[in-house]
Amino acid sequence: MRLKVLLLLTVAAAFLIAGCASKGYVDEKMAEVQAGVEADLNKTKAQATMNADEIKKLQQLNTELSKKADMALSEAKGFEEYQVIWEGVVNFDFDSFELTQLAKDNLEGLGQKMIDNPRSLLELAGHTDKTGADKYNFMLGMQRAESVKKYLVDQYGVALYRMFVVSHGESKPVAMPDEKNANEKNRRVVLKLWGKL
């Protein structure tokens, strides 16, 4: 009988010890899960803060661009009377926004025309061929238009507020893929000089 009681107490003690051990294991695992959730939450909060900062920067940039556009319009009094007084195209090599010598030669007439018409405004629209991703082509079109703008500033002293840059990337091809030299024709900046006749 004593042996049975002793055996029963031993088994009960083993169950109690096992229960405590499994409770400790569960507590440990719960702590790990909670730590992981807190880490994910902190990452999400950090990302949200970064996104909010990016939105603020974009809003500031938009405000600055609006001010510059307003300044340009106030400089160009009577803009409703403006018409396109000159048009041209500058082409680029594959995957490049560097001006070729031919492109620079083509810009000579435009630079002089802008000097002769100090109240004129220039629209620069960058384009690419279909090679590459949409986002990359949009940026490349912008870089091409900006390189023309920079050249006109550096070589002819044209004021920045007189030039407006836009990119269409690959979305407005002038030549279809089945045409001869289509990609070469589509790698371009279209220039429109607006002024009073």
C-alpha positions, 0 to 999 in steps of 0.5 A, spaced: 500 500 500 505 504 501 508 502 495 502 504 491 501 511 494 509 512 493 508 510 486 502 515 485 505 521 488 511 520 484 506 520 478 503 526 480 509 529 481 511 527 474 505 530 471 506 537 475 513 537 473 511 536 466 505 541 466 510 546 469 515 545 463 510 545 458 507 552 461 514 554 460 515 552 453 508 555 451 510 562 455 517 562 451 514 561 444 509 566 446 514 571 448 518 570 441 511 571 437 510 577 441 517 580 439 516 578 432 509 582 432 512 588 435 518 588 430 513 588 424 509 593 427 515 597 428 517 596 421 510 598 419 511 604 423 517 606 420 515 605 413 509 609 414 513 615 417 518 615 411 511 615 406 509 621 410 515 624 409 515 623 401 508 625 401 511 632 404 517 632 399 512 631 393 507 636 396 513 641 397 516 640 390 509 641 387 508 648 391 515 650 388 513 648 381 506 651 381 510 658 384 515 657 378 509 656 373 505 662 376 512 666 375 512 664 368 505 666 366 506 673 369 512 674 365 509 672 359 503 677 359 498 676 354 500 669 353 493 667 350 496 671 344 502 666 343 502 661 338 508 656 336 513 660 332 518 655 331 518 647 331 524 642 331 526 635 333 533 633 336 534 626 336 538 621 341 542 615 341 540 609 344 539 609 351 542 616 351 541 623 353 547 626 351 547 631 346 550 629 339 554 634 335 548 634 330 543 635 335 547 641 338 548 644 331 540 644 330 539 647 337 543 653 334 537 656 330 533 655 336 538 659 341 538 665 337 531 665 336 530 665 343 535 671 344 531 675 339 524 673 342 526 675 349 518 673 351 518 667 348 517 660 352 519 653 350 516 647 351 520 641 351 517 634 350 522 628 351 520 621 348 523 614 347 523 608 343 519 602 346 525 598 349 525 598 356 520 599 362 515 604 362 518 607 368 525 607 365 523 610 359 519 616 362 525 618 366 530 617 360 525 622 356 525 627 362 533 627 362 533 628 354 528 634 355 533 636 361 539 636 357 536 640 351 534 645 357 541 645 360 544 646 353 540 652 352 541 655 359 549 654 358 550 656 351 545 662 350 543 664 357 536 662 356 532 663 363 530 657 366 523 660 367 522 660 359 522 653 358 517 647 360 520 640 360 515 634 360 516 627 358 512 622 354 516 616 355 514 611 350 507 613 349 507 617 343 511 614 338 512 618 331 514 612 328 511 605 328 515 599 329 514 596 322 517 603 319 524 603 317 529 606 323 522 607 327 526 607 334 531 612 332 525 617 330 522 615 336 528 617 341 527 625 341 525 631 344 520 635 340 521 643 341 515 648 340 517 655 341 511 659 343 511 667 342 507 673 339 507 673 331 
